[in-house]
């Protein structure tokens, strides 16, 4: 019997590498941990890391729900508040 699986996990290296003094640079380059906290926060927020690899398959369309939402949108019309504050006359 052979069992195999693939797990994808969003993670980065630990932050906190400060090999040089970031104030002592005349080369105008990024410092060692530039963007590290941003990348760690993004990895922590990923519900499904496979989204970084490629898009998900489309689900079936719910035509009844879509029709109901479009009908509500059309019935709403233009609000009086918008018409009173708008420079455009309809």
Secondary structure, DSSP 8 states (H G I E B T S, - for coil): --------------S----S-TTS-SS----TTTTHHHHHHHHHH-S-THHHHS--------HHHHHHHHHHHHHH---HHHHHH-SS--
